[in-house]
Amino acid sequence: MPLYKTITPDSQTIVKIWKITESYEELLSPLKLKPETLNRVSKMKSGIHQCGFLSVRHLLAQFGYSDQDLFYDENGKPHLVNDKEISITHSFNYSAIIISENKVGIDIEKQRPIITKIASKFVDYEFEYLKKDHNDYVKELTVIWCVKESLYKLFATKGLSFKKHIMVIPFTLEEKSTVCWIDHDKTIQRYMSHFFEFDGFTCAYVLQ
C-alpha cells in the first residue's frame, strides 16, 4: 500500500501522505462507501480527482477511520465523528490528511511556473520580500499558496480572502516553517505553518 510518508508534528497531531499508484477500480474495490459518497465520486469527470478522492478514504483507514466516520458541514469543511480535527488535500498523484486534537489545515500543490501568472490574485504583502528574478520564485509562491490554502481550510469562513485577510511572514525554503496571520472581521489570529518539498510538490500544514 503506497503510504508515502507519516509525520508527527507534535503529540496531538499526525500527517499521512499517500502516493496514488492504483487505478480507480483498485482504489474503489476494497472500500465500503456511504451511498452519497459513492454518488459523489461517480459523478466526478476527472479520473485524477476520483483517485484522489478515493485515496483519502484509504488514508482514513490508516488512522482507523472509515468513510462512515467522515462528514462535511455547510461550508464544505470535513469533520470526524469523534470531534478530532481533520483537514484533507490531494493534488495529481498525492493526497494527504492531517488529524489533530487542535484546529489544523493542510495543502499539497505541484510546483508549476503557471503560478507566477496568478500570483497577484493571492499575494499582497508577501511581494515586499519576494524576488521575482530568484531561482526559487516558483517554489516560494507555491509555499505561500499552500500556507494560505491550509489556513483557509482551518478557518473555514465565507468571505475570507487569500490576498486581503491572510499574511505569510518572510521565510526561506531551508527553514521549512514560518508564521502566518489571519486578519478578518475583527479576528486577528497567529498560526504556525510548516512546509516541505518532495517529488516536485510542496506540502504545508498549519497548526493553531
Phi and psi restraints in degrees (value plus and minus 20) as a CYANA .aco file:
   2 PRO   PHI    -103.8   -63.8
   2 PRO   PSI      38.0    78.0
   3 LEU   PHI     -92.9   -52.9
   3 LEU   PSI      92.7   132.7
   4 TYR   PHI    -100.1   -60.1
   4 TYR   PSI     -62.6   -22.6
   5 LYS   PHI    -179.1  -139.1
   5 LYS   PSI     124.6   164.6
   6 THR   PHI    -144.0  -104.0
   6 THR   PSI     111.3   151.3
   7 ILE   PHI    -145.6  -105.6
   7 ILE   PSI     118.5   158.5
   8 THR   PHI    -140.2  -100.2
   8 THR   PSI      69.7   109.7
   9 PRO   PHI     -82.2   -42.2
   9 PRO   PSI     -53.8   -13.8
  10 ASP   PHI    -177.7  -137.7
  10 ASP   PSI    -199.9  -159.9
  11 SER   PHI     -87.2   -47.2
  11 SER   PSI     -33.4     6.6
  12 GLN   PHI    -131.4   -91.4
  12 GLN   PSI     -16.8    23.2
  13 THR   PHI    -156.9  -116.9
  13 THR   PSI     116.1   156.1
  14 ILE   PHI    -154.4  -114.4
  14 ILE   PSI     117.5   157.5
  15 VAL   PHI    -135.0   -95.0
  15 VAL   PSI     114.3   154.3
  16 LYS   PHI    -149.6  -109.6
  16 LYS   PSI     114.6   154.6
  17 ILE   PHI    -138.1   -98.1
  17 ILE   PSI     116.8   156.8
  18 TRP   PHI    -134.3   -94.3
  18 TRP   PSI     112.1   152.1
  19 LYS   PHI    -116.4   -76.4
  19 LYS   PSI      99.2   139.2
  20 ILE   PHI    -104.1   -64.1
  20 ILE   PSI      88.8   128.8
  21 THR   PHI    -137.8   -97.8
  21 THR   PSI     -29.4    10.6
  22 GLU   PHI    -106.9   -66.9
  22 GLU   PSI     140.6   180.6
  23 SER   PHI     -99.3   -59.3
  23 SER   PSI     148.4   188.4
  24 TYR   PHI     -76.1   -36.1
  24 TYR   PSI     -65.3   -25.3
  25 GLU   PHI     -85.4   -45.4
  25 GLU   PSI     -59.2   -19.2
  26 GLU   PHI     -86.4   -46.4
  26 GLU   PSI     -55.7   -15.7
  27 LEU   PHI     -93.7   -53.7
  27 LEU   PSI     -56.7   -16.7
  28 LEU   PHI     -96.0   -56.0
  28 LEU   PSI     -60.5   -20.5
  29 SER   PHI     -78.2   -38.2
  29 SER   PSI     -58.9   -18.9
  30 PRO   PHI    -104.0   -64.0
  30 PRO   PSI     -24.8    15.2
  31 LEU   PHI    -109.8   -69.8
  31 LEU   PSI     126.4   166.4
  32 LYS   PHI    -130.3   -90.3
  32 LYS   PSI      83.2   123.2
  33 LEU   PHI    -123.8   -83.8
  33 LEU   PSI     127.8   167.8
  34 LYS   PHI     -85.4   -45.4
  34 LYS   PSI     130.7   170.7
  35 PRO   PHI     -73.2   -33.2
  35 PRO   PSI     -61.4   -21.4
  36 GLU   PHI     -88.2   -48.2
  36 GLU   PSI     -52.2   -12.2
  37 THR   PHI     -88.8   -48.8
  37 THR   PSI     -65.6   -25.6
  38 LEU   PHI     -82.5   -42.5
  38 LEU   PSI     -59.6   -19.6
  39 ASN   PHI     -85.0   -45.0
  39 ASN   PSI     -59.9   -19.9
  40 ARG   PHI     -85.2   -45.2
  40 ARG   PSI     -66.8   -26.8
  41 VAL   PHI     -91.1   -51.1
  41 VAL   PSI     -52.4   -12.4
  42 SER   PHI     -89.0   -49.0
  42 SER   PSI     -43.2    -3.2
  43 LYS   PHI    -110.0   -70.0
  43 LYS   PSI     -26.0    14.0
  44 MET   PHI     -89.8   -49.8
  44 MET   PSI     112.2   152.2
  45 LYS   PHI    -103.6   -63.6
  45 LYS   PSI     -40.6    -0.6
  46 SER   PHI    -120.6   -80.6
  46 SER   PSI     107.5   147.5
  47 GLY   PHI     -84.4   -44.4
  47 GLY   PSI     -53.8   -13.8
  48 ILE   PHI     -82.9   -42.9
  48 ILE   PSI     -63.3   -23.3
  49 HIS   PHI     -86.9   -46.9
  49 HIS   PSI     -59.1   -19.1
  50 GLN   PHI     -80.5   -40.5
  50 GLN   PSI     -66.7   -26.7
  51 CYS   PHI     -87.5   -47.5
  51 CYS   PSI     -58.1   -18.1
  52 GLY   PHI     -82.5   -42.5
  52 GLY   PSI     -63.1   -23.1
  53 PHE   PHI     -81.9   -41.9
  53 PHE   PSI     -66.0   -26.0
  54 LEU   PHI     -91.0   -51.0
  54 LEU   PSI     -55.8   -15.8
  55 SER   PHI     -83.4   -43.4
  55 SER   PSI     -50.1   -10.1
  56 VAL   PHI     -82.0   -42.0
  56 VAL   PSI     -57.2   -17.2
  57 ARG   PHI     -87.2   -47.2
  57 ARG   PSI     -52.3   -12.3
  58 HIS   PHI     -90.3   -50.3
  58 HIS   PSI     -55.9   -15.9
  59 LEU   PHI     -84.4   -44.4
  59 LEU   PSI     -59.5   -19.5
  60 LEU   PHI     -75.7   -35.7
  60 LEU   PSI     -62.3   -22.3
  61 ALA   PHI     -82.4   -42.4
  61 ALA   PSI     -52.2   -12.2
  62 GLN   PHI     -83.4   -43.4
  62 GLN   PSI     -47.5    -7.5
  63 PHE   PHI    -110.4   -70.4
  63 PHE   PSI     -26.0    14.0
  64 GLY   PHI      73.1   113.1
  64 GLY   PSI      -6.3    33.7
  65 TYR   PHI    -128.5   -88.5
  65 TYR   PSI     146.7   186.7
  66 SER   PHI    -147.3  -107.3
  66 SER   PSI     156.4   196.4
  67 ASP   PHI     -79.4   -39.4
  67 ASP   PSI     -50.7   -10.7
  68 GLN   PHI     -87.7   -47.7
  68 GLN   PSI     -37.9     2.1
  69 ASP   PHI    -110.1   -70.1
  69 ASP   PSI     -24.0    16.0
  70 LEU   PHI    -132.4   -92.4
  70 LEU   PSI     114.4   154.4
  71 PHE   PHI    -165.0  -125.0
  71 PHE   PSI     146.1   186.1
  72 TYR   PHI    -142.1  -102.1
  72 TYR   PSI     123.7   163.7
  73 ASP   PHI    -108.7   -68.7
  73 ASP   PSI    -194.4  -154.4
  74 GLU   PHI     -86.2   -46.2
  74 GLU   PSI     -38.9     1.1
  75 ASN   PHI    -113.9   -73.9
  75 ASN   PSI     -15.9    24.1
  76 GLY   PHI      62.3   102.3
  76 GLY   PSI     -10.7    29.3
  77 LYS   PHI    -101.1   -61.1
  77 LYS   PSI     110.6   150.6
  78 PRO   PHI     -96.7   -56.7
  78 PRO   PSI     129.3   169.3
  79 HIS   PHI    -160.0  -120.0
  79 HIS   PSI     135.9   175.9
  80 LEU   PHI    -128.5   -88.5
  80 LEU   PSI     132.8   172.8
  81 VAL   PHI     -85.8   -45.8
  81 VAL   PSI     -43.5    -3.5
  82 ASN   PHI    -113.9   -73.9
  82 ASN   PSI      -7.9    32.1
  83 ASP   PHI      52.7    92.7
  83 ASP   PSI     -12.8    27.2
  84 LYS   PHI     -90.0   -50.0
  84 LYS   PSI     132.1   172.1
  85 GLU   PHI    -104.1   -64.1
  85 GLU   PSI     121.1   161.1
  86 ILE   PHI    -160.3  -120.3
  86 ILE   PSI     126.0   166.0
  87 SER   PHI    -158.8  -118.8
  87 SER   PSI     127.6   167.6
  88 ILE   PHI    -151.8  -111.8
  88 ILE   PSI     125.4   165.4
  89 THR   PHI    -172.3  -132.3
  89 THR   PSI     131.5   171.5
  90 HIS   PHI    -171.9  -131.9
  90 HIS   PSI     124.7   164.7
  91 SER   PHI    -167.2  -127.2
  91 SER   PSI      98.4   138.4
  92 PHE   PHI      33.0    73.0
  92 PHE   PSI    -135.4   -95.4
  93 ASN   PHI    -122.9   -82.9
  93 ASN   PSI       5.3    45.3
  94 TYR   PHI    -152.9  -112.9
  94 TYR   PSI     125.8   165.8
  95 SER   PHI    -158.3  -118.3
  95 SER   PSI     140.9   180.9
  96 ALA   PHI    -172.9  -132.9
  96 ALA   PSI     132.8   172.8
  97 ILE   PHI    -152.6  -112.6
  97 ILE   PSI     121.0   161.0
  98 ILE   PHI    -141.3  -101.3
  98 ILE   PSI     112.5   152.5
  99 ILE   PHI    -148.3  -108.3
  99 ILE   PSI     116.1   156.1
 100 SER   PHI    -173.7  -133.7
 100 SER   PSI     144.5   184.5
 101 GLU   PHI     -96.4   -56.4
 101 GLU   PSI     -38.8     1.2
 102 ASN   PHI    -134.2   -94.2
 102 ASN   PSI     146.2   186.2
 103 LYS   PHI     -84.0   -44.0
 103 LYS   PSI     115.4   155.4
 104 VAL   PHI    -164.3  -124.3
 104 VAL   PSI     143.4   183.4
 105 GLY   PHI    -168.0  -128.0
 105 GLY   PSI     130.4   170.4
 106 ILE   PHI    -164.6  -124.6
 106 ILE   PSI     130.2   170.2
 107 ASP   PHI    -171.6  -131.6
 107 ASP   PSI     123.3   163.3
 108 ILE   PHI    -142.5  -102.5
 108 ILE   PSI     115.3   155.3
 109 GLU   PHI    -159.2  -119.2
 109 GLU   PSI     124.1   164.1
 110 LYS   PHI     -96.1   -56.1
 110 LYS   PSI     118.9   158.9
 111 GLN   PHI     -98.7   -58.7
 111 GLN   PSI      90.9   130.9
 112 ARG   PHI    -155.5  -115.5
 112 ARG   PSI     118.3   158.3
 113 PRO   PHI     -77.9   -37.9
 113 PRO   PSI     -43.3    -3.3
 114 ILE   PHI     -79.8   -39.8
 114 ILE   PSI     -40.0     0.0
 115 ILE   PHI     -83.2   -43.2
 115 ILE   PSI     -45.5    -5.5
 116 THR   PHI     -86.5   -46.5
 116 THR   PSI     -45.7    -5.7
 117 LYS   PHI     -98.8   -58.8
 117 LYS   PSI     -40.5    -0.5
 118 ILE   PHI    -131.9   -91.9
 118 ILE   PSI     -13.9    26.1
 119 ALA   PHI     -75.4   -35.4
 119 ALA   PSI     -59.0   -19.0
 120 SER   PHI     -85.2   -45.2
 120 SER   PSI     -34.3     5.7
 121 LYS   PHI    -102.5   -62.5
 121 LYS   PSI     -40.9    -0.9
 122 PHE   PHI    -149.5  -109.5
 122 PHE   PSI     -23.4    16.6
 123 VAL   PHI    -132.9   -92.9
 123 VAL   PSI     114.3   154.3
 124 ASP   PHI    -153.6  -113.6
 124 ASP   PSI    -107.0   -67.0
 125 TYR   PHI     -73.2   -33.2
 125 TYR   PSI     -56.7   -16.7
 126 GLU   PHI     -82.7   -42.7
 126 GLU   PSI     -42.9    -2.9
 127 PHE   PHI     -81.9   -41.9
 127 PHE   PSI     -40.2    -0.2
 128 GLU   PHI     -86.4   -46.4
 128 GLU   PSI     -47.7    -7.7
 129 TYR   PHI    -134.7   -94.7
 129 TYR   PSI     -31.7     8.3
 130 LEU   PHI     -96.4   -56.4
 130 LEU   PSI     126.6   166.6
 131 LYS   PHI    -139.2   -99.2
 131 LYS   PSI      93.8   133.8
 132 LYS   PHI     -84.0   -44.0
 132 LYS   PSI     -45.9    -5.9
 133 ASP   PHI    -110.6   -70.6
 133 ASP   PSI     -15.1    24.9
 134 HIS   PHI     -95.8   -55.8
 134 HIS   PSI     123.2   163.2
 135 ASN   PHI     -81.3   -41.3
 135 ASN   PSI     -47.0    -7.0
 136 ASP   PHI    -119.8   -79.8
 136 ASP   PSI      -2.5    37.5
 137 TYR   PHI     -77.0   -37.0
 137 TYR   PSI     -64.7   -24.7
 138 VAL   PHI     -83.4   -43.4
 138 VAL   PSI     -63.3   -23.3
 139 LYS   PHI     -84.2   -44.2
 139 LYS   PSI     -60.4   -20.4
 140 GLU   PHI     -87.2   -47.2
 140 GLU   PSI     -61.3   -21.3
 141 LEU   PHI     -82.1   -42.1
 141 LEU   PSI     -58.7   -18.7
 142 THR   PHI     -86.2   -46.2
 142 THR   PSI     -58.0   -18.0
 143 VAL   PHI     -80.0   -40.0
 143 VAL   PSI     -67.7   -27.7
 144 ILE   PHI     -80.7   -40.7
 144 ILE   PSI     -64.6   -24.6
 145 TRP   PHI     -80.2   -40.2
 145 TRP   PSI     -67.4   -27.4
 146 CYS   PHI     -82.8   -42.8
 146 CYS   PSI     -61.2   -21.2
 147 VAL   PHI     -83.8   -43.8
 147 VAL   PSI     -66.0   -26.0
 148 LYS   PHI     -87.1   -47.1
 148 LYS   PSI     -60.0   -20.0
 149 GLU   PHI     -84.0   -44.0
 149 GLU   PSI     -60.7   -20.7
 150 SER   PHI     -82.2   -42.2
 150 SER   PSI     -63.1   -23.1
 151 LEU   PHI     -88.5   -48.5
 151 LEU   PSI     -56.6   -16.6
 152 TYR   PHI     -80.8   -40.8
 152 TYR   PSI     -62.8   -22.8
 153 LYS   PHI     -86.4   -46.4
 153 LYS   PSI     -60.1   -20.1
 154 LEU   PHI     -84.0   -44.0
 154 LEU   PSI     -66.8   -26.8
 155 PHE   PHI     -94.3   -54.3
 155 PHE   PSI     -57.8   -17.8
 156 ALA   PHI      27.1    67.1
 156 ALA   PSI      36.9    76.9
 157 THR   PHI    -147.7  -107.7
 157 THR   PSI     110.1   150.1
 158 LYS   PHI     -82.7   -42.7
 158 LYS   PSI     121.6   161.6
 159 GLY   PHI      69.5   109.5
 159 GLY   PSI     -22.6    17.4
 160 LEU   PHI     -93.6   -53.6
 160 LEU   PSI     107.1   147.1
 161 SER   PHI    -127.2   -87.2
 161 SER   PSI     110.7   150.7
 162 PHE   PHI     -76.5   -36.5
 162 PHE   PSI     -62.8   -22.8
 163 LYS   PHI     -98.5   -58.5
 163 LYS   PSI     -62.5   -22.5
 164 LYS   PHI    -108.4   -68.4
 164 LYS   PSI     -52.6   -12.6
 165 HIS   PHI    -134.1   -94.1
 165 HIS   PSI     -28.7    11.3
 166 ILE   PHI    -142.4  -102.4
 166 ILE   PSI     111.7   151.7
 167 MET   PHI    -147.3  -107.3
 167 MET   PSI     113.7   153.7
 168 VAL   PHI    -130.6   -90.6
 168 VAL   PSI     101.3   141.3
 169 ILE   PHI     -89.9   -49.9
 169 ILE   PSI     129.7   169.7
 170 PRO   PHI     -69.8   -29.8
 170 PRO   PSI     123.6   163.6
 171 PHE   PHI    -169.5  -129.5
 171 PHE   PSI     148.3   188.3
 172 THR   PHI    -141.5  -101.5
 172 THR   PSI     135.0   175.0
 173 LEU   PHI     -84.4   -44.4
 173 LEU   PSI     -47.7    -7.7
 174 GLU   PHI     -92.4   -52.4
 174 GLU   PSI     -48.5    -8.5
 175 GLU   PHI     -89.3   -49.3
 175 GLU   PSI     -53.9   -13.9
 176 LYS   PHI      42.4    82.4
 176 LYS   PSI      -1.7    38.3
 177 SER   PHI    -181.4  -141.4
 177 SER   PSI     137.4   177.4
 178 THR   PHI    -183.7  -143.7
 178 THR   PSI     149.6   189.6
 179 VAL   PHI    -116.3   -76.3
 179 VAL   PSI     125.1   165.1
 180 CYS   PHI    -156.2  -116.2
 180 CYS   PSI     137.5   177.5
 181 TRP   PHI    -151.4  -111.4
 181 TRP   PSI     127.7   167.7
 182 ILE   PHI    -133.7   -93.7
 182 ILE   PSI     110.3   150.3
 183 ASP   PHI    -149.4  -109.4
 183 ASP   PSI      75.6   115.6
 184 HIS   PHI    -168.1  -128.1
 184 HIS   PSI     103.6   143.6
 185 ASP   PHI      30.3    70.3
 185 ASP   PSI      34.5    74.5
 186 LYS   PHI      51.0    91.0
 186 LYS   PSI     -13.0    27.0
 187 THR   PHI    -125.6   -85.6
 187 THR   PSI     101.3   141.3
 188 ILE   PHI    -141.7  -101.7
 188 ILE   PSI      96.8   136.8
 189 GLN   PHI    -157.5  -117.5
 189 GLN   PSI     117.0   157.0
 190 ARG   PHI    -120.5   -80.5
 190 ARG   PSI     119.4   159.4
 191 TYR   PHI    -154.7  -114.7
 191 TYR   PSI     138.9   178.9
 192 MET   PHI    -125.7   -85.7
 192 MET   PSI     111.9   151.9
 193 SER   PHI    -139.4   -99.4
 193 SER   PSI     126.0   166.0
 194 HIS   PHI    -146.5  -106.5
 194 HIS   PSI     126.9   166.9
 195 PHE   PHI    -168.3  -128.3
 195 PHE   PSI     137.5   177.5
 196 PHE   PHI    -178.2  -138.2
 196 PHE   PSI     142.8   182.8
 197 GLU   PHI    -131.1   -91.1
 197 GLU   PSI     129.8   169.8
 198 PHE   PHI    -182.3  -142.3
 198 PHE   PSI     113.2   153.2
 199 ASP   PHI      31.6    71.6
 199 ASP   PSI      16.3    56.3
 200 GLY   PHI      60.3   100.3
 200 GLY   PSI      -6.4    33.6
 201 PHE   PHI    -139.4   -99.4
 201 PHE   PSI     140.7   180.7
 202 THR   PHI    -140.9  -100.9
 202 THR   PSI     116.8   156.8
 203 CYS   PHI    -141.5  -101.5
 203 CYS   PSI     114.4   154.4
 204 ALA   PHI    -152.8  -112.8
 204 ALA   PSI     125.8   165.8
 205 TYR   PHI    -157.1  -117.1
 205 TYR   PSI     131.2   171.2
 206 VAL   PHI    -141.9  -101.9
 206 VAL   PSI     115.0   155.0
 207 LEU   PHI    -138.4   -98.4
 207 LEU   PSI     119.7   159.7
